[in-house]
């Protein structure tokens, strides 16, 4: 089932259960997830939002019976020819591994990139990045809401769409900064490690650094 919410600056498409068969989002797709909380072992995956950077957003609403059948979404997330752009990919990759049983690759994480090059600040949230790099003020009012509701409100849809709407532009700026600081290769290696980091989180090592001395 498809519904479309048309705003002055973008159109938001809402699908139930999976992406449509004929949707082509190109070689780079911005991705985010909405869950019932921040513990992927406990709090289930409810929404996956995507954007190709064309000004539109695509939201996939997932019920408990949809995880095994979201064939098109799973195929896209595992397509080696499509880079998935996340902010804080560690969580999204883990929650999709838990509920969709997939390893998401390849990945670009704007939070990791920010920490590698914006060493002049400790503010690496998406809201901070958008304000500094793009001059955009992000409204986080719907961050704590019931994403498992059978019908998502217009405010929820706009909130979810905004989390992916700007990621292509942020990625481009951060890529330039990584190249300037000669940190592109280390960023890529960090991105490549994310599926293993997600596995560690899901196995219980989320709060313990196994690389530390203690």
C-alpha positions in Angstrom: 0.0 0.0 0.0 1.3 3.5 -1.0 0.4 6.9 0.3 2.0 10.2 -0.6 2.4 13.3 1.4 3.2 16.3 -0.7 4.9 19.3 0.9 6.2 22.5 -0.6 9.8 21.2 -0.5 9.5 17.4 -0.9 7.1 14.5 -1.4 7.0 11.7 1.1 6.0 8.3 -0.1 4.8 5.8 2.6 4.8 2.1 1.9 3.6 -0.8 4.1 5.9 -3.8 4.4 8.4 -3.2 1.6 9.6 -0.9 -1.2 7.9 -1.2 -4.6 9.4 -3.5 -7.2 10.1 -0.7 -9.7 11.7 1.9 -7.4 15.3 2.9 -8.4 17.1 5.1 -5.8 20.4 5.2 -7.7 23.9 4.5 -6.6 23.8 6.4 -3.3 20.8 6.2 -0.9 20.4 8.0 2.4 19.0 5.7 5.1 17.7 6.0 8.6 15.6 3.9 10.9 12.9 4.5 13.6 12.5 2.0 16.4 10.6 1.7 19.6 13.7 2.7 21.6 17.5 2.6 21.6 18.1 -1.1 22.5 18.0 -3.2 19.3 17.7 -6.4 21.4 14.4 -5.1 22.9 13.1 -2.3 20.8 11.9 -3.4 17.4 12.4 -1.8 14.0 9.3 0.1 12.9 10.3 2.4 10.0 13.1 2.6 7.4 13.3 5.9 5.6 15.3 6.5 2.4 16.2 9.2 -0.1 18.0 9.3 -3.3 18.9 12.9 -2.9 16.3 14.1 -5.4 14.2 16.0 -2.8 11.8 13.1 -2.1 11.7 10.6 0.8 10.5 7.0 0.9 9.3 5.5 4.2 8.8 1.8 4.7 6.6 1.0 7.6 7.3 -2.5 9.1 5.0 -4.6 11.2 6.1 -7.6 13.1 5.1 -9.9 10.2 6.9 -7.9 7.6 10.6 -8.6 8.5 10.8 -11.9 6.6 9.1 -10.6 3.5 10.7 -7.1 2.8 12.5 -8.5 -0.2 13.2 -5.3 -2.1 14.4 -3.4 1.0 16.7 -6.2 2.0 18.1 -6.4 -1.6 18.8 -2.7 -1.7 20.5 -2.7 1.7 22.8 -5.5 0.6 23.5 -4.3 -2.9 27.3 -3.9 -3.3 26.8 -1.3 -6.0 24.7 1.1 -3.8 26.4 3.1 -1.0 24.1 3.5 2.0 24.6 6.9 3.7 23.7 6.9 7.5 24.2 9.1 10.4 25.4 6.9 13.3 25.3 3.8 11.1 26.4 1.6 14.0 22.8 1.6 15.4 21.0 1.3 12.1 23.2 -1.5 10.8 22.7 -3.4 14.1 18.9 -3.0 14.2 18.6 -4.1 10.6 20.8 -7.1 11.3 18.6 -8.0 14.2 15.2 -7.7 12.5 15.9 -8.1 8.8 18.8 -10.6 9.2 21.0 -8.8 6.8 24.5 -7.2 6.7 24.2 -3.7 5.3 27.1 -2.8 2.9 28.7 -0.6 1.7 28.2 2.2 4.2 29.1 5.8 4.6 28.6 7.1 8.1 28.4 10.9 8.5 28.9 10.7 12.3 32.2 8.7 12.0 33.3 11.1 9.2 32.5 14.1 11.4 34.5 12.7 14.3 37.5 12.2 12.1 37.6 15.7 10.6 35.6 18.0 12.9 38.0 17.6 15.7 37.5 21.2 16.8 34.2 20.2 18.4 32.5 17.5 20.4 29.1 18.1 18.7 28.6 15.4 16.1 24.8 15.0 16.1 22.9 15.3 12.9 21.3 18.5 14.2 24.8 20.0 14.8 26.1 18.9 11.4 23.1 20.4 9.5 23.3 23.7 11.3 27.1 24.1 10.8 27.6 22.6 7.3 24.3 23.5 5.6 22.7 26.3 7.8 19.7 24.1 8.3 17.8 23.9 11.6 16.5 20.4 12.2 13.3 19.9 14.3 13.7 16.9 16.7 10.3 17.2 18.3 9.0 13.8 17.0 12.1 11.9 18.1 10.3 10.4 21.0 7.0 9.1 19.6 5.2 5.8 19.0 6.8 4.6 15.8 4.9 1.3 16.0 1.5 3.1 15.6 -0.5 1.6 12.7 -0.9 5.1 11.2 2.0 7.5 11.2 1.0 11.2 11.7 2.1 13.8 9.2 4.5 15.2 11.8 6.1 11.8 12.2 6.5 11.4 8.4 8.1 14.8 8.1 10.4 14.1 11.0 11.5 10.8 9.5 12.0 12.3 6.0 14.1 15.2 7.3 16.6 12.7 8.8 17.5 11.5 5.3 16.7 14.6 3.2 20.0 16.4 3.7 22.5 13.4 4.1 23.8 13.5 0.5 24.8 17.1 0.9 26.4 16.4 4.3 28.3 13.5 2.8 29.8 15.6 0.0 31.1 18.2 2.4 32.6 15.6 4.8 34.2 13.7 1.9 36.0 16.9 0.9 37.1 17.5 4.5 38.3 13.9 4.7 40.3 14.3 1.5 41.8 17.6 2.8 42.9 16.0 6.0 44.2 12.8 4.3 41.7 10.7 6.3 39.6 9.1 3.5 41.3 5.7 3.8 40.9 5.4 7.6 37.3 6.5 7.3 36.6 3.8 4.7 38.2 1.2 7.0 36.0 2.3 9.8 32.9 2.1 7.6 33.9 -1.4 6.5 34.1 -2.5 10.2 30.5 -1.5 11.0 28.9 -4.9 10.4 31.3 -6.5 12.8 30.7 -3.6 15.3 27.0 -4.2 15.0 27.5 -8.0 15.7 29.5 -7.1 18.8 26.7 -4.8 20.0 24.1 -7.5 19.4 26.2 -10.1 21.2 26.4 -7.9 24.3 29.7 -6.0 23.9 28.0 -2.7 23.2 29.3 -1.0 26.4 32.7 -2.6 26.6 35.7 -1.7 24.3 37.3 -5.1 23.6 40.3 -3.2 22.2 41.0 -1.4 25.5 43.6 -2.6 28.0 41.1 -3.0 30.8 
